[in-house]
Amino acid sequence: MEDTREEYDHGESGRVSFDFRGYLFKVLNLWKFVLLSIGVALLIAYYINVRKQNVYKLDSLISVENDQNPFFTANTSISFNWGGVSGKVGKIITAIKTRTHNEKVVDSLQFYMDYLVEGKYRKEDIYKNAPFEFIIDKTKPQVLGSPLGIRFLNANEFEVFTQFESNRRSAQIYSDQSTKKVDVPTGIFKKTFNNGEIIDLPFLNGRLVFKPNLIVNPQSEYFIKFSNFDGVVKRYQDQIIIAPSAQASSSVLRLQLAGHNKDKIVDYLNATTAILSISELERKNLYASNTIKFIDSSLAAVNVNLKDFGDEMNEFRKQNKVFDVSEEITQISEQLRAYDLTKEQENAKLSYLDNLENYLNTKTNYTEIAAPTSVGIEENNILSSVSKIIALAAERQNLEYTTKEGSDLFKDIDRRINAEKNVLLETISATKKTLGINLNTINRSIANLEAKLTNLPEDQQQYLKIQRKLDVSQEAYDIYLVKRSEAAIVKAANISDITVIDEAKDIGGGRIGPNKSLNYMMALMMGFFVPMFLIFGLFLLDNTIHGSDEVEQLSKIPILGLIGKYNYKNNLIVFEKPKSAVAESFRSIRSSLQFLYKKQGKTEGKTLMITSSVSGEGKTFCSINMATVYALSGKKTILLGLDLRKPKIFGDFNINNDMGIVNYLIGESTFEDVVYKSHIENLDIIPSGPVPPNPSELLMSDQMKLLIDQLREDYDMIVLDTPPLGLVTDALELTQYADATIFMVRLDYTKKGMLALINAKHRAGEVKNISFVLNFYKHKTNHNYGYGYGYGYGYGYGVYGNAYHEKDNDTVVKKIKRFLKRI
């Protein structure tokens, strides 16, 4: 006995595994919900796809080369190298992502102004396709963020219209990118202007000019919208992509930009390349430009001296006659002139070095240094150091737009600049000493030659001095002109290191979003998996019994039979529909009970108690039909309504409940007074009677025992309709009289926890010879998971097939409805 009990407990308390098959059939049960979710998700994806703007990505290819100036010589070295091609590539990539560069591009294209037209879902950007051009007055404010309407009235007139809710709006002056608050008219605003007329409004300033050869329909509407300049620059700065081309050398860069308007993308990429090329050429010409600037300032000073000496010579000639100078004196004069020219050149070098030394010690921006060769300095160390310092200074200046001050990159560049500057200062100091020695030698030579002229008359000496100064100034002027010409040639011959390989162009395609196929795929996945997860959650939280296999997992109590759902007007299905599958189910249960009764070996009347866990599980329905099926088999049967708290059985037999077993138990009536003959042969009924205040005590009374003993003698079958076992103790009091007990389990209704209650009572021996009968059973795809439709009088087909079905007079509409329910 104990071994049996241990085996029984193990079967009930074994590990609980996930019922995947049950989950699968739960999903199949709710397939309409899954299908509906997929449909809704696909509709949402379609709504997103048709409303979302297309996103395009276009690109262009540029090459970064280290193009050497064809006029580069040792004497015209007034340009500097940026550190090779690889160094340039990194600087170009950095430059394109700088705010300064993108400001130039946005300002050149005026992308802070959009031309719009009302579309199906939003205002669409038409860019160049607008039939007019608005010429902005950059010195006056333009309102930000509000589309300003342009309505064409005729071929020469248009109307500006808008509506402001508040009287203060933000506006921007694009000449300096400053923003301010402006007063605007509230409510609807309209004003008519002529083509080309100046528009001077608080929120709009400029001229609107119709494009020629474009026919515009009257009353057609367009819009102009201004955006914050810095915001537009930041957007393009973040969106533009530049990287080395994967299919080419590292000196080839690919520019990419995504947006909604392909014409705008093309113009921005090409403008980026053009402005970048110009900027890089300006950087490349920086040395030459500084040199030309320096030479121009020196030429101006020499030109003044030349004019003054020329005026002095003319004045002298007016006052004195022309002298005949001997050949010896002429030679001395030529030698003095040569020394004076050399002295002038050395002084120019010394002045340049003094200025350069002072510049290096007092300035922090070293990009404005002129070329040393402009004054004839050919010292290689000086030329190299100046070139390196200017290149590093330009690199630092470019880095300021993308790197925070205090970065290690700045520290490294500053360290390199300082190191090169210290070397240059030492070289300048040594060169200045050499120049000083040269000047002393020249001065001594000049003094010796001038001493030889002291014997000449005073007027001749003065003439020669003026002539020497005039000649020296003329030669210095010629030298500077040559140097300037060299610098101009170098500058003119320089070409940008940026070469366009493949410019941006709209050749069709280029759309990268929205990815409609991906959206539909995501919708399909979401529409499928979201309901699957919801069903999974409901399945885990579901505590009701859905099939016979769940009952077998939860309890070792055997299943006696299955009763399906069948829609009918009352509970007398076995009597009124004897050929139905439900009637056959009850006959099958009767046959199964016969084996149980034979084992007991009793010859007297047998009792059958029918109970359940809670109300609504079909015990009264089962009691009536079990009693009916025994009566129809020729057994003298009586049905006792022992659910004293909630009487039910009397209604189906058209008897009243005024007098019943309660009256008998309290001694108020005799047995003959409370028993009723039904219209079913061999079936008697004792209803419950009025609800008593003490039902449990009555069922425990000796009178109840005497009644059962008497019924065993008078009847072949006694069917006890009892209260729910899980709610009250009345049913437990009656188990002592039960030869067999049927515990009703209604699928999709009875809670799993209720089986634990009956298991415990069965293990304790309080309930014996008990079996389960599953109500509301529906067989589907060889699985025991059914469908709950709500409890009523109707019950359905069982698992015995259509051979026992009675044909109903269904209409075509009813058959179609039944078919739809089945799927």
C-alpha positions in Angstrom: 0.0 0.0 0.0 2.9 2.4 0.9 4.7 1.6 -2.3 1.6 2.4 -4.3 1.3 5.7 -2.4 4.9 6.6 -3.0 4.5 6.0 -6.8 1.4 8.0 -6.8 3.1 11.0 -5.1 6.0 10.9 -7.4 3.7 11.1 -10.4 2.1 14.2 -9.0 5.1 16.0 -7.6 7.6 15.2 -10.4 9.4 18.0 -12.2 7.2 20.3 -14.3 8.5 20.8 -17.9 7.3 23.3 -20.4 4.4 22.0 -22.4 5.6 23.0 -25.9 2.8 21.1 -27.6 0.2 22.8 -25.5 1.7 26.2 -26.4 1.7 25.3 -30.1 -1.9 24.4 -30.0 -2.7 27.6 -28.0 -1.1 29.5 -30.9 -3.2 27.5 -33.4 -6.2 28.3 -31.4 -5.4 32.0 -31.7 -4.3 32.0 -35.3 -6.8 34.7 -36.2 -5.2 37.0 -33.6 -1.7 36.3 -35.0 -2.9 36.9 -38.6 -4.6 40.1 -37.5 -1.4 41.3 -35.8 0.7 40.6 -39.0 -1.9 42.5 -41.0 -1.8 45.5 -38.7 2.0 45.5 -38.7 2.1 45.4 -42.5 -0.4 48.3 -42.7 1.8 50.3 -40.3 4.9 49.5 -42.5 3.0 50.6 -45.6 1.9 53.8 -43.8 5.6 54.5 -42.9 6.9 53.7 -46.3 4.4 56.0 -48.2 4.8 58.9 -45.7 8.6 58.8 -45.2 10.7 60.8 -47.5 13.2 59.1 -49.7 16.8 59.3 -48.6 19.5 59.5 -51.3 23.3 59.2 -51.0 25.6 60.4 -53.7 29.4 60.7 -53.9 32.3 62.2 -55.7 36.0 61.3 -56.0 38.9 63.7 -55.6 42.6 63.1 -55.7 45.2 64.7 -53.4 48.6 65.1 -55.1 51.8 66.9 -54.2 52.1 68.9 -57.4 55.5 70.7 -57.8 55.5 74.1 -59.2 57.1 74.0 -62.7 59.0 77.2 -62.0 60.5 75.9 -58.8 64.2 76.7 -58.7 66.7 77.5 -56.0 66.2 81.2 -56.6 62.4 81.1 -56.7 61.9 78.9 -53.6 59.0 80.8 -52.2 56.6 77.9 -51.6 56.7 75.2 -49.0 55.9 71.5 -48.8 53.0 70.3 -46.5 54.7 67.1 -45.5 54.1 64.8 -48.5 50.9 63.3 -49.9 50.0 61.3 -46.9 50.2 64.4 -44.7 48.0 66.3 -47.1 45.4 63.6 -47.2 45.0 63.8 -43.4 44.8 67.6 -43.5 42.2 67.5 -46.4 40.0 65.0 -44.4 40.3 67.3 -41.4 39.6 70.5 -43.4 36.4 69.1 -44.9 34.9 68.3 -41.5 35.7 71.8 -40.1 33.0 74.3 -39.3 34.9 77.1 -41.3 34.9 75.0 -44.5 31.2 74.1 -44.2 30.3 77.7 -43.4 31.8 78.7 -46.7 29.9 76.0 -48.6 26.5 76.7 -47.0 27.0 80.5 -47.4 27.9 80.1 -51.1 24.9 77.9 -51.8 22.5 79.7 -49.4 21.3 76.4 -48.1 19.8 78.2 -45.1 16.9 79.1 -47.4 14.5 76.4 -48.7 12.0 76.6 -51.5 9.0 74.4 -50.6 5.7 73.3 -52.1 2.8 71.6 -50.4 2.9 67.8 -50.9 0.6 65.0 -50.1 2.1 64.4 -46.6 4.4 67.3 -46.0 6.0 70.4 -47.6 8.4 69.1 -50.2 11.8 70.8 -50.9 11.9 71.7 -54.6 15.2 73.6 -54.6 16.0 74.7 -58.2 12.5 73.8 -59.5 10.9 76.8 -57.9 9.6 79.2 -60.6 11.2 82.2 -58.8 14.4 83.2 -57.0 14.5 85.1 -53.8 17.5 87.5 -53.6 18.1 87.9 -49.9 19.0 91.2 -48.3 21.7 89.8 -45.9 21.9 93.0 -43.9 18.3 92.6 -42.7 16.6 90.0 -40.6 14.7 86.9 -42.0 12.3 85.1 -39.7 13.4 81.6 -38.8 11.5 78.3 -38.9 8.2 79.7 -40.3 7.3 78.8 -44.0 6.4 82.1 -45.7 3.8 81.6 -48.5 4.2 82.9 -52.0 0.9 82.9 -54.0 1.1 83.9 -57.7 -1.7 86.2 -58.8 -0.7 86.8 -62.4 2.4 87.1 -64.7 3.7 90.1 -62.8 2.2 90.0 -59.3 2.4 87.7 -56.3 1.2 87.7 -52.7 3.2 87.1 -49.6 1.0 85.4 -47.0 1.6 83.8 -43.6 0.1 83.5 -40.1 1.9 84.1 -36.8 0.4 83.1 -33.4 2.7 85.3 -31.3 4.0 88.8 -32.1 7.7 88.0 -31.3 9.8 85.7 -33.5 13.4 84.8 -33.9 15.1 86.2 -37.0 18.7 86.1 -38.4 20.8 88.5 -40.2 22.9 86.4 -42.6 25.7 89.0 -43.2 27.1 88.3 -39.7 24.9 85.3 -38.7 23.5 87.2 -35.7 20.0 86.4 -34.4 17.5 88.8 -32.9 13.9 89.0 -31.9 11.6 90.9 -34.3 8.0 92.1 -34.0 5.7 90.4 -36.4 2.0 90.8 -37.1 -0.3 88.3 -35.4 -3.0 86.5 -37.3 -3.4 86.2 -41.0 -1.0 88.4 -43.1 -1.3 89.1 -46.8 0.5 91.7 -49.0 0.8 92.0 -52.8 4.1 92.8 -54.6 5.3 93.1 -58.1 7.9 91.0 -59.8 11.4 92.3 -58.7 10.0 94.7 -56.2 11.9 95.1 -52.9 10.2 93.3 -50.1 10.7 95.2 -46.8 8.8 93.4 -44.1 9.7 92.8 -40.4 10.1 89.1 -41.2 11.2 89.0 -44.8 13.6 91.3 -46.7 14.9 91.0 -50.3 13.6 90.8 -53.8 11.6 88.0 -55.5 12.3 87.6 -59.2 10.3 85.4 -61.5 12.4 83.0 -63.6 12.0 83.7 -67.3 10.3 81.3 -69.7 8.4 79.6 -66.9 4.6 79.5 -67.0 3.1 79.7 -63.5 -0.6 79.0 -62.9 -2.4 81.8 -61.0 -3.2 81.0 -57.4 -0.3 78.4 -57.3 1.4 78.5 -53.9 5.0 78.1 -52.9 6.9 78.6 -49.6 10.2 80.0 -48.4 11.6 78.9 -45.1 14.8 80.2 -43.5 16.8 78.1 -41.1 19.5 79.0 -38.5 22.8 79.3 -40.3 24.8 77.6 -37.5 22.3 74.7 -37.4 22.5 74.1 -41.1 26.3 74.2 -41.0 26.3 71.7 -38.1 23.9 69.4 -39.9 26.1 69.3 -43.1 29.3 69.1 -41.0 27.9 66.0 -39.3 26.5 64.4 -42.4 29.3 64.8 -45.0 31.6 61.7 -45.1 35.1 61.7 -46.5 37.4 58.7 -46.5 40.1 57.1 -48.7 38.6 55.2 -51.6 38.8 51.4 -51.0 39.4 50.7 -54.7 42.2 53.2 -55.2 45.4 54.5 -53.6 45.4 56.4 -50.3 45.6 59.7 -52.2 42.1 59.3 -53.7 39.3 60.4 -51.4 35.6 59.7 -51.7 33.1 62.3 -50.5 29.6 61.1 -49.6 26.5 63.0 -48.5 22.9 61.8 -47.8 19.8 63.8 -48.0 16.3 64.1 -49.4 17.0 66.3 -52.5 19.5 64.9 -55.0 20.2 68.3 -56.6 21.1 69.7 -53.3 23.5 66.8 -52.6 25.2 67.3 -56.0 25.6 71.0 -55.5 26.9 70.6 -52.0 29.5 68.0 -52.9 30.7 69.9 -56.0 30.8 73.2 -54.0 32.8 71.5 -51.3 35.4 70.3 -53.8 35.6 73.7 -55.5 35.9 75.7 -52.2 38.4 73.1 -50.9 40.5 73.4 -54.0 40.5 77.2 -53.7 41.4 77.1 -50.0 44.2 74.7 -50.6 45.6 76.8 -53.4 45.5 79.9 -51.2 47.4 77.9 -48.5 49.9 76.8 -51.1 50.3 80.4 -52.3 50.5 81.7 -48.7 54.3 82.0 -48.9 54.3 83.7 -52.3 51.5 86.0 -51.3 53.4 87.1 -48.2 56.5 87.7 -50.3 54.6 89.8 -52.9 53.1 91.8 -50.1 56.6 92.4 -48.6 58.2 93.3 -51.9 55.3 95.7 -52.7 56.0 97.5 -49.5 59.7 97.7 -50.2 59.1 98.8 -53.8 57.0 101.7 -52.4 59.8 102.9 -50.3 62.4 102.5 -53.1 60.1 104.3 -55.5 59.9 107.3 -53.1 63.7 107.4 -52.9 64.0 107.1 -56.7 61.6 110.0 -57.2 63.3 112.2 -54.6 66.8 111.5 -56.2 65.5 112.1 -59.6 64.0 115.4 -58.5 67.3 116.3 -56.9 69.2 115.6 -60.1 66.9 117.6 -62.2 67.1 120.6 -59.8 70.9 120.3 -59.8 71.1 120.3 -63.6 68.9 123.4 -63.8 71.4 125.3 -61.6 74.6 123.9 -62.9 76.1 123.1 -66.2 76.8 119.5 -67.3 80.4 118.5 -66.5 82.8 116.4 -68.5 84.2 113.9 -66.1 87.5 112.2 -66.8 87.8 108.5 -67.4 89.5 107.9 -64.1 86.8 109.7 -62.2 84.2 107.8 -64.1 85.8 104.5 -63.1 85.9 105.5 -59.4 82.3 106.6 -59.6 81.3 103.2 -61.1 83.1 101.4 -58.3 81.4 103.5 -55.7 78.0 102.8 -57.3 78.7 99.1 -57.1 79.7 99.3 -53.5 76.6 101.4 -52.7 74.4 98.8 -54.4 76.0 95.9 -52.5 75.7 97.9 -49.3 72.0 98.5 -50.1 71.4 94.8 -50.6 73.3 93.9 -47.4 71.3 96.5 -45.4 68.1 95.0 -46.9 69.1 91.6 -45.7 70.0 92.9 -42.3 66.7 94.8 -42.1 64.8 91.6 -43.1 66.5 89.6 -40.5 65.9 92.2 -37.8 62.2 92.3 -38.7 62.1 88.4 -38.8 63.8 88.1 -35.4 61.4 90.7 -33.9 58.4 88.9 -35.5 59.4 85.5 -34.1 59.9 86.9 -30.6 56.6 88.9 -30.5 54.0 87.1 -32.7 52.2 83.8 -32.3 50.9 83.5 -35.9 53.8 82.6 -38.2 51.8 82.3 -41.4 52.6 85.8 -42.7 56.4 85.5 -43.0 57.8 86.6 -46.4 60.3 84.6 -48.3 64.0 85.3 -47.4 64.9 85.1 -51.1 62.9 88.3 -51.7 65.9 90.2 -50.3 68.5 87.9 -51.7 69.0 85.6 -48.6 70.1 82.3 -50.0 71.1 80.7 -46.7 69.7 77.1 -46.9 69.2 76.8 -43.1 67.1 80.0 -43.0 65.0 79.0 -46.1 64.3 75.6 -44.7 63.5 76.8 -41.2 61.1 79.5 -42.4 59.4 77.0 -44.7 58.9 74.5 -41.9 57.6 77.1 -39.4 55.0 78.5 -41.9 53.8 74.9 -42.7 53.5 74.0 -39.0 51.7 77.3 -38.3 49.2 76.7 -41.1 48.7 73.1 -39.8 48.0 74.4 -36.3 45.6 77.0 -37.6 43.7 74.3 -39.5 43.6 72.1 -36.4 41.9 74.9 -34.3 38.6 74.2 -36.0 38.4 70.5 -35.0 40.4 70.2 -31.8 39.9 71.6 -28.4 42.6 73.9 -27.0 44.9 72.1 -24.7 44.9 69.0 -26.8 48.1 67.0 -27.1 48.0 67.7 -30.8 48.5 71.4 -30.1 51.2 70.7 -27.6 53.1 68.6 -30.2 52.8 71.2 -33.0 53.8 74.0 -30.6 56.9 72.0 -29.5 58.0 71.5 -33.1 57.4 75.2 -33.9 59.4 76.3 -30.9 62.3 73.9 -31.7 62.4 75.1 -35.3 62.1 78.7 -34.2 65.1 78.4 -31.8 67.2 76.9 -34.6 66.1 79.8 -36.9 66.9 82.5 -34.3 70.4 81.1 -33.8 70.9 81.1 -37.6 69.6 84.6 -37.9 72.1 85.8 -35.2 75.1 84.2 -37.0 74.0 85.6 -40.3 73.6 89.1 -38.9 77.2 88.9 -37.6 78.4 87.9 -41.1 76.4 90.8 -42.7 77.9 93.2 -40.2 81.4 92.2 -41.1 80.5 92.5 -44.8 79.1 96.0 -44.3 82.2 97.2 -42.4 84.3 96.0 -45.3 82.1 97.8 -47.8 82.1 101.0 -45.8 85.9 101.0 -45.7 86.1 100.5 -49.5 83.6 103.3 -50.0 85.5 105.7 -47.7 88.8 105.0 -49.6 87.2 105.7 -53.0 85.4 108.8 -51.8 88.8 110.1 -50.5 90.1 110.0 -54.1 87.3 112.4 -55.1 88.0 115.1 -52.6 90.3 116.9 -55.0 87.4 117.6 -57.4 85.4 120.8 -57.3 82.5 120.8 -54.9 79.8 120.9 -57.6 81.3 117.9 -59.3 81.4 115.9 -56.1 77.8 116.8 -55.4 76.9 115.8 -58.9 78.6 112.4 -58.6 76.9 111.8 -55.2 73.4 112.5 -56.6 74.1 110.4 -59.7 75.3 107.5 -57.5 72.2 107.6 -55.3 70.0 107.8 -58.4 71.7 104.8 -60.0 71.6 102.7 -56.8 67.9 103.4 -56.3 67.2 102.6 -59.9 69.0 99.3 -59.6 67.4 98.4 -56.3 64.0 99.2 -57.8 64.8 96.9 -60.8 65.9 94.1 -58.5 62.7 94.3 -56.5 60.7 94.2 -59.7 62.5 91.1 -60.7 61.9 89.5 -57.4 58.2 90.4 -57.5 57.9 89.1 -61.0 59.4 85.8 -59.8 57.0 85.6 -56.9 54.0 86.4 -59.2 55.2 83.7 -61.7 55.4 81.1 -58.9 52.0 82.1 -57.6 50.4 82.1 -61.0 52.0 78.7 -61.9 50.8 77.0 -58.7 47.9 74.7 -59.1 45.7 73.2 -56.4 46.7 69.8 -55.1 43.0 68.9 -55.2 41.9 67.3 -58.5 38.4 66.2 -59.2 38.3 62.6 -60.6 34.6 62.1 -60.6 32.3 65.0 -59.7 29.0 64.4 -58.1 26.1 64.0 -60.5 22.5 62.7 -60.5 22.4 59.8 -62.9 19.4 58.2 -61.3 19.2 55.8 -58.4 21.2 56.5 -55.2 18.2 55.9 -52.9 19.3 54.3 -49.6 16.1 54.8 -47.6 13.6 54.1 -46.5 14.3 50.5 -46.9 10.8 49.4 -47.8 11.6 45.7 -48.1 13.3 45.8 -44.7 10.4 47.7 -43.2 8.0 45.1 -44.5 10.2 42.3 -43.2 10.5 43.9 -39.8 6.7 44.4 -39.8 6.2 40.8 -40.7 8.6 39.7 -37.9 7.1 42.1 -35.3 3.5 41.1 -36.4 4.4 37.5 -35.9 6.6 37.5 -32.8 4.8 40.1 -30.7 1.6 38.1 -30.6 3.6 34.9 -30.1 5.3 36.5 -27.0 1.9 37.7 -25.8 0.4 34.2 -26.3 3.5 32.8 -24.5 2.9 35.1 -21.6 -0.8 34.2 -21.4 0.1 30.6 -21.7 2.5 30.8 -18.7 -0.1 32.7 -16.7 -3.0 30.5 -17.7 -4.0 28.3 -14.7 -7.0 26.6 -16.3 -7.1 23.0 -17.6 -7.4 22.7 -21.4 -6.9 19.0 -22.2 -6.9 15.5 -20.9 -3.1 15.3 -21.0 -2.9 18.1 -18.5 -5.3 16.2 -16.2 -3.0 13.1 -16.6 0.0 15.2 -15.7 -1.6 16.7 -12.6 -3.3 13.7 -11.2 -3.2 9.9 -11.1 -7.0 9.7 -10.8 -8.3 8.0 -14.0 -10.4 9.7 -16.6 -13.7 7.9 -17.0 -15.1 9.7 -20.0 -15.3 12.7 -22.2 -18.3 14.9 -22.8 -18.3 17.3 -25.7 -20.1 20.6 -26.3 -23.5 20.5 -27.9 -25.9 23.5 -28.2 -29.3 22.4 -26.9 -32.3 24.0 -25.2 -32.1 22.0 -22.0 -30.1 19.3 -20.1 -32.2 16.3 -21.3 -29.9 15.5 -24.2 -29.7 11.7 -23.6 -33.5 11.5 -23.6 -34.4 13.9 -26.3 -31.3 13.4 -28.6 -30.5 9.7 -28.0 -28.5 9.4 -31.2 -26.2 12.4 -30.5 -22.5 12.0 -29.7 -23.1 13.4 -26.2 -25.7 10.7 -25.5 -23.2 8.1 -26.7 -20.6 9.6 -24.3 -22.9 9.1 -21.3 -23.5 5.5 -22.4 -19.8 5.0 -22.6 -19.4 6.3 -19.1 -22.2 3.9 -17.9 -20.3 1.0 -19.4 -17.1 2.0 -17.7 -18.9 2.2 -14.4 -20.2 -1.3 -14.8 -16.6 -2.7 -14.5 -16.2 -0.7 -11.2 -19.4 -2.0 -9.7 -18.7 -5.6 -10.7 -15.4 -5.4 -8.8 -17.3 -4.3 -5.7 -19.6 -7.4 -6.0 -22.6 -5.6 -4.5 -26.1 -7.0 -5.3 -28.1 -4.1 -3.8 -28.8 -0.7 -5.3 -25.6 1.1 -6.3 -24.9 4.8 -5.7 -23.1 7.2 -8.0 -22.0 10.6 -6.5 -21.3 13.4 -9.0 -19.4 16.5 -7.8 -16.9 19.1 -9.0 -14.6 21.7 -7.6 -16.7 24.8 -8.1 -20.1 25.7 -9.6 -20.6 25.8 -13.3 -18.5 22.7 -14.3 -21.6 20.6 -15.4 -22.2 18.3 -12.4 -26.0 18.8 -12.5 -26.0 18.3 -16.3 -24.0 15.1 -15.8 -26.3 13.9 -12.9 -29.4 14.3 -15.0 -28.1 12.5 -18.0 -26.4 9.7 -16.1 -29.6 9.1 -14.3 -31.4 9.2 -17.7 -29.0 6.8 -19.4 -29.4 4.2 -16.5 -33.2 4.6 -16.6 -33.4 4.1 -20.4 -31.3 0.9 -20.0 -34.2 -0.5 -17.8 -32.6 0.2 -14.4 -34.9 1.6 -11.8 -33.2 4.9 -11.1 -33.6 7.8 -8.7 -31.9 11.2 -8.9 -31.3 12.9 -5.6 -30.8 16.7 -5.5 -28.4 17.0 -2.6 -27.1 20.4 -3.6 -29.1 22.0 -0.8 -27.5 25.4 -1.1 -28.2 25.9 -4.9 -30.9 23.6 -6.1 -31.1 23.0 -9.9 -32.4 19.7 -11.1 -36.1 20.4 -10.8 -36.3 22.9 -13.7 -35.7 20.4 -16.5 -38.4 18.0 -15.3 -41.1 20.7 -14.9 -41.5 20.1 -11.1 -41.4 22.6 -8.4 -38.9 22.8 -5.6 -41.3 23.6 -2.8 -40.9 20.1 -1.2 -37.9 17.9 -1.4 -35.3 16.0 0.5 -34.9 18.8 3.1 -38.5 18.3 4.1 -37.9 14.6 4.5 -34.7 14.9 6.5 -36.3 17.3 9.0 -39.2 14.9 9.4 -41.7 17.3 7.9 -42.7 15.0 5.0 -42.7 11.3 4.2 -40.7 9.7 1.4 -43.8 9.3 -0.7 -44.4 13.1 -0.4 -41.0 14.2 -1.8 -40.4 11.7 -4.6 -41.6 12.6 -8.1 -42.2 10.5 -11.1 -40.6 12.0 -14.2 -41.7 11.7 -17.8 -38.8 9.4 -18.4 -39.6 5.7 -17.7 -37.8 4.2 -14.7 -36.6 7.6 -13.5 -37.8 9.1 -10.2 -36.6 12.4 -8.8 -36.2 13.9 -5.3 -35.5 17.6 -5.6 -33.6 19.5 -2.9 -36.5 21.5 -1.5 -36.3 24.8 0.2 -32.8 26.0 1.2 -32.1 25.1 4.8 -30.0 27.0 7.3 -27.9 23.9 8.2 -27.4 21.8 5.1 -24.2 20.0 6.3 -26.0 18.9 9.5 -28.9 17.5 7.6 -26.6 15.5 5.3 -24.8 14.1 8.3 -28.0 13.1 10.1 -29.1 9.5 10.7 -32.2 10.2 8.6 -29.9 10.5 5.6 -28.3 7.2 6.2 -31.8 5.5 6.6 -32.8 7.2 3.3 -29.8 5.8 1.4 -30.4 2.3 2.9 -34.0 2.4 1.8 -33.2 3.6 -1.7 -30.6 0.8 -2.1 -33.4 -1.7 -1.5 -36.0 0.0 -3.8 -33.8 1.2 -6.7 -31.1 -0.3 -8.9 -29.3 3.0 -9.3 -29.1 6.1 -7.0 -27.5 9.2 -8.6 -26.4 11.9 -6.1 -26.2 15.4 -7.4 -24.0 17.1 -4.7 -22.5 20.5 -4.0 -19.1 21.5 -5.3 -16.4 19.7 -3.4 -14.0 22.7 -3.5 -16.4 25.2 -2.0 -18.3 23.4 0.8 -17.9 20.3 3.0 -21.3 18.9 2.1 -20.0 16.6 -0.6 -17.4 15.1 1.8 -20.3 14.1 4.1 -21.9 12.2 1.2 -18.8 10.2 0.1 -19.6 7.6 2.7 -22.7 6.6 0.7 -21.0 6.7 -2.7 -20.0 3.4 -4.4 -18.5 5.5 -7.2 -17.7 9.2 -7.5 -17.5 11.2 -10.7 -15.5 14.5 -10.4 -16.4 16.9 -13.2 -13.6 18.8 -14.9 -14.7 21.5 -17.3 -12.0 22.2 -19.8 -11.0 25.9 -20.2 -12.8 26.6 -16.9 -11.5 24.4 -14.1 -8.4 25.6 -12.4 -5.4 23.4 -12.1 -5.2 24.1 -8.4 -8.5 22.4 -7.8 -7.0 19.1 -8.9 -4.5 19.4 -6.1 -7.4 19.6 -3.7 -9.1 16.4 -4.9 -5.6 14.7 -5.1 -5.0 15.4 -1.4 -8.4 14.1 -0.4 -7.9 11.0 -2.5 -4.5 10.3 -1.0 -6.0 10.8 2.5 -8.7 8.3 1.7 -11.6 10.8 2.1 -12.7 10.1 -1.4 -12.7 6.6 -2.9 -13.5 5.0 -6.3 -13.3 8.5 -7.9 -12.9 9.2 -11.6 -12.7 12.3 -13.8 -15.2 13.1 -16.5 -14.0 15.9 -18.8 -16.7 18.3 -19.8 -16.7 20.7 -22.8 -14.2 18.5 -24.6 -13.5 19.2 -28.3 -11.3 16.9 -30.3 -9.0 18.8 -32.8 -6.0 17.5 -34.8 -5.5 14.5 -32.5 -4.8 16.8 -29.6 -6.8 17.3 -26.4 -6.6 21.1 -26.3 -10.1 22.3 -26.8 -11.9 25.6 -27.1 -14.0 27.2 -24.3 -17.2 28.9 -25.5 -18.8 29.7 -22.2 -21.0 27.5 -20.0 -24.7 27.0 -20.8 -27.2 24.2 -21.5 -25.6 23.2 -24.8 -22.8 20.7 -25.2 -21.0 19.5 -28.3 -19.7 16.6 -30.2 -17.3 14.2 -28.6 -14.6 12.0 -30.1 -16.8 9.3 -31.4 -17.2 10.6 -34.9 -20.3 11.5 -37.0 -21.8 8.0 -37.0 -23.9 8.8 -34.0 -24.9 12.3 -34.9 -28.5 13.2 -35.5 -29.1 15.4 -38.5 -30.3 18.9 -37.6 -32.3 21.0 -40.0 -29.6 23.6 -40.3 -29.8 26.3 -42.9 -27.0 27.1 -45.3 -26.1 30.2 -43.2 -25.8 28.1 -40.0 -23.6 25.6 -41.8 -21.3 28.4 -43.0 -21.1 29.8 -39.5 -20.3 26.4 -38.1 -17.5 26.0 -40.6 -16.0 29.4 -39.9 -16.0 28.6 -36.2 -14.3 25.3 -36.8 -11.4 27.0 -38.6 
